[in-house]
Amino acid sequence: MDGMHDLGGKQGFGRVRFAPGAQTFHEAWEKRVNALYSLAVKLGVFNMDEYRHAIERMEPRHYLSASYYERTLTSLATLCVEKGLVTREDLERRAGGAFPLALPSAAGRPNRDGRARLGIGDRVRARADHVAGHVRMPAYIRGKTGVIVGESPAYPFPDAHAHGVAAVRERTYDVRFNAAELWPNNAESALVHVAVFESYLDRLA
């Protein structure tokens, strides 16, 4: 989906902050939220694609102002409400006030029919898809060409898996793009590698 979460390649957010040796958790509640979300995935309450999509569905101002684990909490709570494990009223009563949840989901889509088996060295173009539901293709590679340099094990197609649609497992490819094509007139000379699902790619002659 074209959501606020898809920040790759966008400008105006300042330098990427990086602190070597930074703590994973800063508050006790963060550990608890991380453990609960991990347990929910292990028990099959929801899958990782549902979890990611619930974060994508956060109201943009909430997403930008939230910490990493607040986004995890929002996704966990939203999915538990949507699956009938708890009500929003229960959450707000325990929180003693408003409890923001993610926005409603759009429909997903199945694997693309007629997708081709690709191989190392193939020149490919990322499809210019605009999807209302979950998608694991970053916007900055839409319509761009690259070369396949690697292949990863098959995984359920996320555009379907996040929505309860039958998801056929398919390969992901390590596609190498030239930064100058991704960001014309605004990039240093570099090669960018992106893991891209088979349904997102077309082979070029």
C-alpha positions in Angstrom: 0.0 0.0 0.0 1.1 3.6 -0.5 1.4 4.3 3.2 3.5 6.6 5.4 5.6 3.5 6.4 7.2 3.3 2.9 10.0 5.9 3.6 12.8 4.2 1.6 14.5 6.7 -0.7 12.5 9.7 0.6 14.1 12.9 1.6 13.4 15.5 4.3 13.7 13.2 7.4 17.2 14.2 8.3 20.2 11.9 8.9 19.7 8.3 9.9 20.5 8.1 13.6 22.8 5.2 14.5 24.2 4.5 17.9 26.6 1.6 18.2 25.8 -0.6 21.1 22.4 0.9 21.6 20.0 -0.9 24.0 17.3 -3.1 22.4 14.8 -2.2 25.1 14.5 1.0 27.1 11.4 0.3 29.2 9.9 -2.8 30.8 6.7 -2.6 28.8 8.7 -2.8 25.5 9.9 -6.3 26.5 6.4 -7.3 27.4 4.9 -6.1 24.1 7.7 -7.8 22.1 7.1 -11.1 23.9 3.3 -10.9 23.5 3.6 -10.3 19.7 6.1 -13.1 19.3 3.8 -15.5 21.2 0.8 -14.5 19.1 2.8 -15.3 15.9 4.0 -18.6 17.4 0.5 -19.6 18.4 -0.9 -18.7 15.0 -3.1 -15.8 16.1 -1.7 -13.9 13.2 1.2 -14.1 10.8 4.1 -11.8 10.2 2.5 -10.3 7.1 -0.6 -9.4 9.0 1.6 -7.9 11.7 3.5 -5.8 9.2 0.3 -4.7 7.4 -1.3 -3.5 10.7 1.7 -1.2 11.3 1.3 0.1 7.7 -2.3 0.9 8.4 -1.5 3.2 11.3 -2.8 6.8 10.9 0.2 8.7 9.4 0.6 11.2 12.2 0.5 8.4 14.8 3.0 6.3 12.8 5.5 9.2 12.5 5.3 10.1 16.2 5.3 6.5 17.6 8.4 4.6 18.8 9.3 1.2 17.4 7.6 -0.7 20.1 4.6 1.6 20.2 4.0 0.5 16.5 4.4 -3.1 17.7 1.8 -2.5 20.4 -0.6 -0.8 17.9 -0.3 -3.7 15.5 -0.8 -6.3 18.2 -3.8 -4.6 19.7 -5.4 -3.9 16.4 -5.1 -7.6 15.3 -6.4 -8.9 18.6 -9.5 -6.6 18.3 -10.0 -7.6 14.7 -9.8 -11.3 15.6 -12.2 -11.0 18.5 -9.8 -11.7 21.3 -10.4 -8.3 23.0 -12.5 -5.2 22.4 -11.4 -1.7 21.9 -13.5 -0.8 25.0 -11.5 -3.3 27.0 -8.3 -1.7 25.9 -9.5 1.8 26.7 -10.7 0.8 30.1 -7.4 -0.7 31.0 -5.5 2.2 29.5 -7.7 4.7 31.2 -8.3 6.6 28.0 -8.1 6.5 24.2 -6.3 3.6 22.7 -5.4 4.3 19.0 -5.7 1.4 16.6 -4.7 1.0 13.0 -7.1 2.0 10.2 -9.3 -0.7 8.5 -7.6 -2.9 5.9 -8.2 -3.0 2.2 -8.5 -6.3 0.3 -5.5 -8.3 -0.6 -4.6 -10.0 -3.9 -3.4 -13.5 -4.9 -0.1 -14.4 -6.6 0.2 -13.1 -10.2 -0.9 -15.5 -12.9 1.6 -16.4 -15.5 4.6 -15.2 -13.5 7.9 -16.6 -15.0 10.6 -18.6 -13.4 13.6 -16.2 -13.3 17.3 -16.9 -13.0 20.6 -15.4 -12.0 21.7 -12.8 -14.6 18.2 -12.1 -15.9 17.4 -8.4 -16.5 14.1 -7.6 -14.9 11.8 -4.7 -14.4 9.8 -4.2 -11.2 6.1 -3.8 -12.0 4.6 -0.4 -11.4 1.9 -1.8 -9.1 -0.1 0.4 -6.8 -1.8 -1.8 -4.2 -4.4 -0.9 -1.7 -3.5 -3.7 0.6 -0.2 -5.1 1.8 2.8 -5.2 -0.5 6.5 -6.0 0.1 7.8 -4.0 -2.9 9.3 -0.6 -1.9 7.9 2.2 -4.0 11.3 3.5 -5.1 11.9 0.4 -7.3 8.5 0.6 -9.2 9.1 0.5 -12.9 12.9 0.3 -12.5 15.2 -2.2 -14.1 17.8 -4.4 -12.4 19.7 -7.7 -12.6 19.0 -10.8 -10.6 22.2 -11.8 -8.6 20.7 -14.2 -6.1 17.7 -16.2 -5.0 16.2 -16.9 -1.6 13.9 -19.7 -0.4 10.2 -19.6 -1.2 7.8 -17.8 1.1 4.0 -17.3 1.0 3.2 -14.3 -1.2 2.8 -11.4 1.3 0.1 -9.5 -0.6 -2.2 -12.5 0.0 -0.8 -13.8 3.2 -1.5 -10.5 5.1 -5.2 -10.7 4.1 -6.2 -14.4 4.6 -6.1 -15.0 0.9 -4.7 -18.3 -0.4 -1.0 -17.6 -0.7 1.2 -19.7 -2.9 4.8 -19.8 -1.9 7.2 -18.1 -4.3 10.8 -17.2 -4.6 12.4 -13.9 -3.8 15.2 -12.7 -5.9 18.2 -10.4 -4.9 17.8 -7.8 -7.6 20.7 -5.3 -8.1 19.7 -1.8 -9.1 21.8 1.2 -10.1 21.3 4.0 -7.6 21.4 6.5 -10.5 18.4 5.0 -12.1 16.4 4.8 -8.8 17.1 8.4 -8.0 18.1 10.2 -11.2 20.4 13.2 -10.8 20.3 12.8 -7.0 22.3 9.7 -6.1 26.0 8.8 -5.6 27.4 6.0 -7.7 26.3 2.9 -5.9 24.5 -0.4 -6.4 21.4 -1.2 -4.4 20.2 -4.7 -3.6 16.6 -5.4 -3.0 14.8 -8.7 -2.2 11.9 -8.8 -4.6 9.1 -11.4 -4.9 8.6 -13.2 -8.2 5.1 -11.7 -8.7 6.6 -8.2 -8.7 9.0 -8.8 -11.6 8.9 -9.0 -15.4 11.8 -10.5 -17.4 13.3 -8.1 -20.0 14.5 -9.3 -23.4 
